Amino acid sequence: MALYAVKVLLLCAALAVSASAQDVVLRHARANNDFGISLFKEICFGNRDKNVFFSPASISIALGLLYAGASSKTLSELSAVLGLTDAGLVDRDVVLPAYKSLIETRSEKATLDIANTVLIQHSTEILDQYRKDLADFFHAEVRSVDFLRDGSKVAAEINSWVSAKTGGKIPKILDGPLPMNTVAFLINAVYFKGTWLTKFKASQTKPLPFYNHGRDEVKVATMSLRRSLRYAFVDELGARAVEVPYAGDRFSMIIVLPRTRTGLSTVESQLTVDTLEKITNELASRNVNLWLPKFKLETDYDLVTLLRKLGLESAFGDGADFSGISARNNLQVSDVKHKALVEVNEEGTVAAAVTSIRMRMKSSRRAQPPPPVEFRVEHPFAFIIWDRIDKRALFMGAVRKL
């Protein structure tokens, strides 16, 4: 009897630990979404006439590589910008395992590959604990290179790594050698490939109107599908949403379609993490007649100005504190770049993103079902590639023109 009681207690303890770990993952996902939406708004505001696409997950992980070695004000700013503070994730020993969980996300019938690597100037001393944290929580190898003497060779190796980790979709992130004052180069790559749970029939794809910027009519190849999909009204955004699942049932694409052709700006300005959670919670099965354009987007962003606007300041100046990376605490961030690509067709979706961070030495500074819903994506819209289990936005975009 006593042995049975001990087993029950151990089981309860194990379940409690598991529930606690999952709670941290969900809170980390919410932080990721909060950060992603803040960045989405800033990118949309600065690109009014352009399509938008980026990976909040990739940028968060890349900044996570910095977070692992940040201290004092720099750590506080990173925590706030990444949404960790508002999510109540203030303990690095809790946050780093949450990043590990994200990086190890898997699905049997869809591909999500996340990779990290860190290159360090060979003369720069890196703390053993930082190397260990990168290996344990980010599966990242720290490599010693010579940016000064082997600049072209190192750049070629970086581009080769980027191409390999993105399935060739992003062939390079550098156009030439890095500046000679580079002492560290941190890279994250995310590659996603998902096949629709129900594929669109290519024979039913036809040219249909799409209204660029909500005004200018063009004909674009548009797929069509009739089936039961999860659907919701989003009154706060003046929009409707539909979720199109990928095989494996973990990932999906959530399309947020404004009710008016010129309503995307309202979605961009009014979207919040609470609204996103409300959308995913209120999605309910309906018969839907869906018309969705095929599209391909490629984007390239310099994120320093945007991150400054969100509150990350000290990392870019003499006040940077990365004493958890190097005991000499003489490093600061000089560049943060992001490239992303998405292709959507009858088979499914391929998406890839790369985020790079360059560091240098501090300067001297059942009822009768209702009729099918008509969901004709014929004007600018927003979309999210979504992890349905962790409730995390992996990629976000806004299509203004096709």
C-alpha positions as a Python dict, from the first residue, in 0.01 Angstrom:
ca = {
    (1, 'M'): (0, 0, 0),
    (2, 'A'): (282, 236, 94),
    (3, 'L'): (464, 155, -231),
    (4, 'Y'): (146, 228, -428),
    (5, 'A'): (112, 564, -252),
    (6, 'V'): (471, 653, -336),
    (7, 'K'): (411, 567, -703),
    (8, 'V'): (100, 784, -709),
    (9, 'L'): (290, 1074, -554),
    (10, 'L'): (573, 1037, -804),
    (11, 'L'): (325, 1028, -1092),
    (12, 'C'): (149, 1339, -964),
    (13, 'A'): (483, 1516, -927),
    (14, 'A'): (583, 1421, -1281),
    (15, 'L'): (251, 1546, -1418),
    (16, 'A'): (289, 1872, -1227),
    (17, 'V'): (638, 1926, -1370),
    (18, 'S'): (510, 1848, -1720),
    (19, 'A'): (218, 2090, -1681),
    (20, 'S'): (453, 2357, -1549),
    (21, 'A'): (691, 2311, -1844),
    (22, 'Q'): (402, 2334, -2091),
    (23, 'D'): (280, 2650, -1919),
    (24, 'V'): (623, 2805, -1971),
    (25, 'V'): (618, 2705, -2339),
    (26, 'L'): (276, 2867, -2385),
    (27, 'R'): (384, 3183, -2206),
    (28, 'H'): (699, 3194, -2417),
    (29, 'A'): (484, 3152, -2729),
    (30, 'R'): (264, 3442, -2615),
    (31, 'A'): (577, 3652, -2562),
    (32, 'N'): (693, 3556, -2913),
    (33, 'N'): (354, 3659, -3054),
    (34, 'D'): (355, 3989, -2863),
    (35, 'F'): (700, 4068, -3000),
    (36, 'G'): (601, 3956, -3349),
    (37, 'I'): (291, 4174, -3358),
    (38, 'S'): (486, 4478, -3236),
    (39, 'L'): (742, 4419, -3510),
    (40, 'F'): (464, 4351, -3764),
    (41, 'K'): (314, 4694, -3694),
    (42, 'E'): (648, 4871, -3728),
    (43, 'I'): (737, 4691, -4051),
    (44, 'C'): (392, 4754, -4201),
    (45, 'F'): (407, 5123, -4105),
    (46, 'G'): (742, 5163, -4280),
    (47, 'N'): (641, 4966, -4591),
    (48, 'R'): (299, 5105, -4683),
    (49, 'D'): (334, 5023, -5053),
    (50, 'K'): (512, 4689, -5016),
    (51, 'N'): (421, 4335, -4919),
    (52, 'V'): (538, 4230, -4574),
    (53, 'F'): (671, 3891, -4466),
    (54, 'F'): (902, 3793, -4182),
    (55, 'S'): (950, 3529, -3913),
    (56, 'P'): (896, 3644, -3554),
    (57, 'A'): (1028, 3305, -3444),
    (58, 'S'): (1356, 3348, -3633),
    (59, 'I'): (1417, 3701, -3506),
    (60, 'S'): (1325, 3603, -3150),
    (61, 'I'): (1566, 3308, -3154),
    (62, 'A'): (1848, 3520, -3298),
    (63, 'L'): (1792, 3778, -3026),
    (64, 'G'): (1775, 3485, -2784),
    (65, 'L'): (2137, 3411, -2872),
    (66, 'L'): (2214, 3761, -2743),
    (67, 'Y'): (1981, 3723, -2445),
    (68, 'A'): (2179, 3419, -2331),
    (69, 'G'): (2486, 3639, -2282),
    (70, 'A'): (2333, 3973, -2186),
    (71, 'S'): (2338, 4139, -1843),
    (72, 'S'): (2206, 4445, -1658),
    (73, 'K'): (2024, 4705, -1873),
    (74, 'T'): (2082, 4518, -2198),
    (75, 'L'): (1923, 4206, -2051),
    (76, 'S'): (1626, 4408, -1921),
    (77, 'E'): (1571, 4571, -2261),
    (78, 'L'): (1593, 4239, -2445),
    (79, 'S'): (1348, 4083, -2199),
    (80, 'A'): (1101, 4368, -2250),
    (81, 'V'): (1130, 4382, -2630),
    (82, 'L'): (1100, 4004, -2665),
    (83, 'G'): (778, 4011, -2461),
    (84, 'L'): (932, 3802, -2184),
    (85, 'T'): (880, 4060, -1910),
    (86, 'D'): (507, 4100, -1979),
    (87, 'A'): (473, 3721, -1995),
    (88, 'G'): (625, 3690, -1647),
    (89, 'L'): (933, 3510, -1777),
    (90, 'V'): (1203, 3684, -1578),
    (91, 'D'): (1427, 3388, -1494),
    (92, 'R'): (1686, 3301, -1758),
    (93, 'D'): (1692, 2942, -1631),
    (94, 'V'): (1326, 2922, -1737),
    (95, 'V'): (1353, 3117, -2064),
    (96, 'L'): (1642, 2924, -2218),
    (97, 'P'): (1467, 2584, -2195),
    (98, 'A'): (1162, 2747, -2358),
    (99, 'Y'): (1381, 2846, -2653),
    (100, 'K'): (1506, 2488, -2667),
    (101, 'S'): (1147, 2364, -2686),
    (102, 'L'): (1078, 2599, -2977),
    (103, 'I'): (1389, 2489, -3164),
    (104, 'E'): (1296, 2122, -3118),
    (105, 'T'): (938, 2168, -3249),
    (106, 'R'): (849, 1881, -3484),
    (107, 'S'): (555, 1745, -3684),
    (108, 'E'): (530, 1406, -3852),
    (109, 'K'): (385, 1533, -4181),
    (110, 'A'): (532, 1883, -4205),
    (111, 'T'): (889, 2007, -4197),
    (112, 'L'): (1006, 2270, -3951),
    (113, 'D'): (1384, 2294, -3929),
    (114, 'I'): (1545, 2555, -3704),
    (115, 'A'): (1923, 2597, -3697),
    (116, 'N'): (2170, 2831, -3528),
    (117, 'T'): (2539, 2896, -3563),
    (118, 'V'): (2777, 3148, -3409),
    (119, 'L'): (3109, 3255, -3560),
    (120, 'I'): (3364, 3428, -3337),
    (121, 'Q'): (3685, 3609, -3432),
    (122, 'H'): (3960, 3368, -3323),
    (123, 'S'): (4130, 3627, -3102),
    (124, 'T'): (3811, 3694, -2902),
    (125, 'E'): (3775, 3501, -2577),
    (126, 'I'): (3429, 3356, -2518),
    (127, 'L'): (3309, 3230, -2180),
    (128, 'D'): (3271, 2853, -2149),
    (129, 'Q'): (2925, 2893, -1994),
    (130, 'Y'): (2804, 3087, -2299),
    (131, 'R'): (2933, 2815, -2531),
    (132, 'K'): (2756, 2555, -2317),
    (133, 'D'): (2426, 2747, -2313),
    (134, 'L'): (2433, 2788, -2692),
    (135, 'A'): (2498, 2417, -2736),
    (136, 'D'): (2245, 2300, -2476),
    (137, 'F'): (1953, 2533, -2549),
    (138, 'F'): (2003, 2652, -2909),
    (139, 'H'): (2188, 2352, -3058),
    (140, 'A'): (2438, 2609, -3183),
    (141, 'E'): (2804, 2543, -3245),
    (142, 'V'): (3048, 2826, -3174),
    (143, 'R'): (3314, 2835, -3446),
    (144, 'S'): (3641, 3025, -3438),
    (145, 'V'): (3719, 3208, -3764),
    (146, 'D'): (3934, 3494, -3892),
    (147, 'F'): (3706, 3761, -4036),
    (148, 'L'): (4007, 3982, -4111),
    (149, 'R'): (4231, 3747, -4310),
    (150, 'D'): (3976, 3496, -4439),
    (151, 'G'): (3686, 3735, -4504),
    (152, 'S'): (3584, 3602, -4845),
    (153, 'K'): (3616, 3239, -4737),
    (154, 'V'): (3411, 3298, -4420),
    (155, 'A'): (3141, 3483, -4618),
    (156, 'A'): (3119, 3193, -4863),
    (157, 'E'): (3087, 2946, -4574),
    (158, 'I'): (2811, 3156, -4417),
    (159, 'N'): (2617, 3173, -4743),
    (160, 'S'): (2661, 2799, -4796),
    (161, 'W'): (2525, 2732, -4445),
    (162, 'V'): (2228, 2965, -4503),
    (163, 'S'): (2144, 2798, -4834),
    (164, 'A'): (2167, 2449, -4684),
    (165, 'K'): (1952, 2534, -4383),
    (166, 'T'): (1679, 2699, -4595),
    (167, 'G'): (1654, 2430, -4861),
    (168, 'G'): (1818, 2662, -5112),
    (169, 'K'): (1532, 2911, -5083),
    (170, 'I'): (1760, 3180, -4940),
    (171, 'P'): (2089, 3122, -5124),
    (172, 'K'): (2286, 3388, -4940),
    (173, 'I'): (2270, 3656, -4674),
    (174, 'L'): (2603, 3826, -4750),
    (175, 'D'): (2711, 3995, -5072),
    (176, 'G'): (3076, 3999, -4972),
    (177, 'P'): (3314, 3977, -4677),
    (178, 'L'): (3197, 4116, -4345),
    (179, 'P'): (3354, 4443, -4224),
    (180, 'M'): (3699, 4392, -4079),
    (181, 'N'): (3589, 4502, -3732),
    (182, 'T'): (3348, 4207, -3703),
    (183, 'V'): (3416, 3997, -3394),
    (184, 'A'): (3101, 3784, -3385),
    (185, 'F'): (2831, 3680, -3630),
    (186, 'L'): (2520, 3505, -3497),
    (187, 'I'): (2278, 3339, -3740),
    (188, 'N'): (1938, 3174, -3713),
    (189, 'A'): (1763, 2997, -3999),
    (190, 'V'): (1406, 2866, -4009),
    (191, 'Y'): (1271, 2645, -4288),
    (192, 'F'): (908, 2535, -4312),
    (193, 'K'): (742, 2309, -4566),
    (194, 'G'): (381, 2208, -4524),
    (195, 'T'): (141, 2027, -4755),
    (196, 'W'): (-223, 2129, -4725),
    (197, 'L'): (-437, 1876, -4540),
    (198, 'T'): (-668, 1906, -4839),
    (199, 'K'): (-478, 2011, -5149),
    (200, 'F'): (-623, 2255, -5397),
    (201, 'K'): (-685, 2107, -5742),
    (202, 'A'): (-461, 2269, -6000),
    (203, 'S'): (-732, 2220, -6261),
    (204, 'Q'): (-955, 2458, -6065),
    (205, 'T'): (-697, 2736, -6045),
    (206, 'K'): (-794, 3023, -6273),
    (207, 'P'): (-721, 3393, -6322),
    (208, 'L'): (-950, 3599, -6099),
    (209, 'P'): (-947, 3962, -5986),
    (210, 'F'): (-730, 4079, -5698),
    (211, 'Y'): (-744, 4444, -5598),
    (212, 'N'): (-391, 4572, -5536),
    (213, 'H'): (-389, 4821, -5249),
    (214, 'G'): (-765, 4770, -5243),
    (215, 'R'): (-805, 4971, -5565),
    (216, 'D'): (-627, 4846, -5875),
    (217, 'E'): (-774, 4532, -6031),
    (218, 'V'): (-535, 4272, -6168),
    (219, 'K'): (-590, 3910, -6267),
    (220, 'V'): (-394, 3656, -6063),
    (221, 'A'): (-391, 3276, -6052),
    (222, 'T'): (-644, 3192, -5781),
    (223, 'M'): (-698, 2852, -5620),
    (224, 'S'): (-1038, 2738, -5497),
    (225, 'L'): (-1157, 2485, -5243),
    (226, 'R'): (-1485, 2389, -5078),
    (227, 'R'): (-1462, 2211, -4745),
    (228, 'S'): (-1518, 2243, -4373),
    (229, 'L'): (-1270, 2492, -4229),
    (230, 'R'): (-1244, 2678, -3902),
    (231, 'Y'): (-1379, 3030, -3946),
    (232, 'A'): (-1444, 3336, -3729),
    (233, 'F'): (-1565, 3695, -3734),
    (234, 'V'): (-1311, 3944, -3596),
    (235, 'D'): (-1517, 4250, -3510),
    (236, 'E'): (-1223, 4428, -3344),
    (237, 'L'): (-1037, 4426, -3676),
    (238, 'G'): (-1332, 4469, -3909),
    (239, 'A'): (-1235, 4138, -4061),
    (240, 'R'): (-1301, 3767, -4094),
    (241, 'A'): (-1056, 3483, -4046),
    (242, 'V'): (-1023, 3134, -4186),
    (243, 'E'): (-774, 2864, -4086),
    (244, 'V'): (-636, 2635, -4357),
    (245, 'P'): (-458, 2335, -4197),
    (246, 'Y'): (-146, 2161, -4318),
    (247, 'A'): (-111, 1783, -4306),
    (248, 'G'): (-15, 1658, -3963),
    (249, 'D'): (-264, 1893, -3796),
    (250, 'R'): (0, 2088, -3603),
    (251, 'F'): (50, 2381, -3838),
    (252, 'S'): (-197, 2595, -4026),
    (253, 'M'): (-230, 2920, -4216),
    (254, 'I'): (-468, 3174, -4065),
    (255, 'I'): (-588, 3428, -4321),
    (256, 'V'): (-730, 3754, -4186),
    (257, 'L'): (-939, 3920, -4457),
    (258, 'P'): (-1072, 4273, -4399),
    (259, 'R'): (-1441, 4320, -4477),
    (260, 'T'): (-1356, 4613, -4704),
    (261, 'R'): (-1099, 4622, -4980),
    (262, 'T'): (-906, 4901, -4810),
    (263, 'G'): (-931, 4764, -4457),
    (264, 'L'): (-587, 4607, -4417),
    (265, 'S'): (-450, 4916, -4243),
    (266, 'T'): (-708, 4865, -3966),
    (267, 'V'): (-592, 4505, -3918),
    (268, 'E'): (-230, 4619, -3903),
    (269, 'S'): (-292, 4896, -3652),
    (270, 'Q'): (-547, 4721, -3427),
    (271, 'L'): (-400, 4370, -3408),
    (272, 'T'): (-286, 4276, -3057),
    (273, 'V'): (-172, 3955, -2892),
    (274, 'D'): (-510, 3937, -2715),
    (275, 'T'): (-695, 3975, -3045),
    (276, 'L'): (-482, 3702, -3201),
    (277, 'E'): (-561, 3468, -2912),
    (278, 'K'): (-930, 3555, -2943),
    (279, 'I'): (-923, 3470, -3314),
    (280, 'T'): (-766, 3129, -3254),
    (281, 'N'): (-1004, 3055, -2967),
    (282, 'E'): (-1317, 3152, -3161),
    (283, 'L'): (-1240, 2970, -3484),
    (284, 'A'): (-1523, 2722, -3542),
    (285, 'S'): (-1596, 2475, -3820),
    (286, 'R'): (-1804, 2602, -4110),
    (287, 'N'): (-1846, 2496, -4467),
    (288, 'V'): (-1634, 2744, -4659),
    (289, 'N'): (-1596, 2822, -5027),
    (290, 'L'): (-1239, 2952, -5031),
    (291, 'W'): (-1066, 3139, -5310),
    (292, 'L'): (-698, 3200, -5237),
    (293, 'P'): (-438, 3347, -5474),
    (294, 'K'): (-112, 3168, -5535),
    (295, 'F'): (169, 3396, -5428),
    (296, 'K'): (539, 3426, -5363),
    (297, 'L'): (697, 3694, -5143),
    (298, 'E'): (1063, 3774, -5083),
    (299, 'T'): (1168, 4035, -4829),
    (300, 'D'): (1481, 4184, -4677),
    (301, 'Y'): (1491, 4403, -4365),
    (302, 'D'): (1747, 4592, -4162),
    (303, 'L'): (1608, 4564, -3811),
    (304, 'V'): (1827, 4796, -3604),
    (305, 'T'): (1602, 5102, -3637),
    (306, 'L'): (1289, 4895, -3575),
    (307, 'L'): (1436, 4730, -3266),
    (308, 'R'): (1538, 5069, -3132),
    (309, 'K'): (1179, 5187, -3173),
    (310, 'L'): (1062, 4888, -2972),
    (311, 'G'): (1300, 4976, -2688),
    (312, 'L'): (1625, 4790, -2754),
    (313, 'E'): (1882, 5070, -2726),
    (314, 'S'): (2182, 4980, -2514),
    (315, 'A'): (2281, 4675, -2722),
    (316, 'F'): (2386, 4903, -3009),
    (317, 'G'): (2611, 5140, -2814),
    (318, 'D'): (2893, 5164, -2566),
    (319, 'G'): (2648, 5082, -2287),
    (320, 'A'): (2597, 4729, -2422),
    (321, 'D'): (2648, 4464, -2156),
    (322, 'F'): (2729, 4124, -2300),
    (323, 'S'): (2949, 4022, -2010),
    (324, 'G'): (2787, 3679, -2030),
    (325, 'I'): (2952, 3630, -2370),
    (326, 'S'): (3297, 3770, -2302),
    (327, 'A'): (3447, 3855, -1963),
    (328, 'R'): (3604, 4165, -2116),
    (329, 'N'): (3251, 4297, -2190),
    (330, 'N'): (3373, 4485, -2497),
    (331, 'L'): (3109, 4375, -2750),
    (332, 'Q'): (2818, 4564, -2903),
    (333, 'V'): (2569, 4488, -3181),
    (334, 'S'): (2622, 4672, -3509),
    (335, 'D'): (2378, 4508, -3753),
    (336, 'V'): (2063, 4294, -3739),
    (337, 'K'): (1941, 4172, -4079),
    (338, 'H'): (1650, 3952, -4180),
    (339, 'K'): (1561, 3780, -4507),
    (340, 'A'): (1243, 3582, -4566),
    (341, 'L'): (1058, 3401, -4844),
    (342, 'V'): (719, 3232, -4877),
    (343, 'E'): (561, 3040, -5166),
    (344, 'V'): (195, 2938, -5154),
    (345, 'N'): (46, 2708, -5420),
    (346, 'E'): (-198, 2420, -5467),
    (347, 'E'): (30, 2174, -5287),
    (348, 'G'): (103, 2378, -4976),
    (349, 'T'): (353, 2630, -4846),
    (350, 'V'): (728, 2668, -4832),
    (351, 'A'): (866, 2943, -4609),
    (352, 'A'): (1216, 3029, -4498),
    (353, 'A'): (1382, 3302, -4298),
    (354, 'V'): (1730, 3396, -4185),
    (355, 'T'): (1825, 3645, -3915),
    (356, 'S'): (2185, 3756, -3869),
    (357, 'I'): (2341, 3965, -3594),
    (358, 'R'): (2684, 4121, -3640),
    (359, 'M'): (2884, 4226, -3336),
    (360, 'R'): (3197, 4437, -3309),
    (361, 'M'): (3415, 4579, -3038),
    (362, 'K'): (3276, 4881, -2857),
    (363, 'S'): (3404, 5203, -3006),
    (364, 'S'): (3564, 5465, -2805),
    (365, 'R'): (3147, 5491, -2822),
    (366, 'R'): (-2496, 1927, -3537),
    (367, 'A'): (-2796, 2137, -3614),
    (368, 'Q'): (-2863, 2214, -3978),
    (369, 'P'): (-2537, 2362, -4094),
    (370, 'P'): (-2554, 2718, -4224),
    (371, 'P'): (-2481, 2776, -4593),
    (372, 'P'): (-2114, 2780, -4693),
    (373, 'V'): (-1923, 3096, -4614),
    (374, 'E'): (-1791, 3283, -4915),
    (375, 'F'): (-1425, 3369, -4846),
    (376, 'R'): (-1288, 3529, -5161),
    (377, 'V'): (-936, 3659, -5103),
    (378, 'E'): (-944, 3926, -5370),
    (379, 'H'): (-793, 4224, -5190),
    (380, 'P'): (-506, 4292, -4949),
    (381, 'F'): (-493, 4056, -4652),
    (382, 'A'): (-279, 3948, -4360),
    (383, 'F'): (-170, 3591, -4289),
    (384, 'I'): (7, 3391, -4021),
    (385, 'I'): (171, 3049, -4032),
    (386, 'W'): (63, 2910, -3697),
    (387, 'D'): (173, 2639, -3456),
    (388, 'R'): (-163, 2515, -3328),
    (389, 'I'): (-19, 2323, -3033),
    (390, 'D'): (213, 2587, -2885),
    (391, 'K'): (-11, 2867, -3018),
    (392, 'R'): (286, 3044, -3173),
    (393, 'A'): (315, 3262, -3483),
    (394, 'L'): (605, 3123, -3687),
    (395, 'F'): (571, 3363, -3979),
    (396, 'M'): (354, 3672, -4041),
    (397, 'G'): (276, 3862, -4358),
    (398, 'A'): (61, 4120, -4531),
    (399, 'V'): (-12, 4097, -4904),
    (400, 'R'): (-85, 4438, -5054),
    (401, 'K'): (-29, 4360, -5422),
    (402, 'L'): (14, 4057, -5646),
}
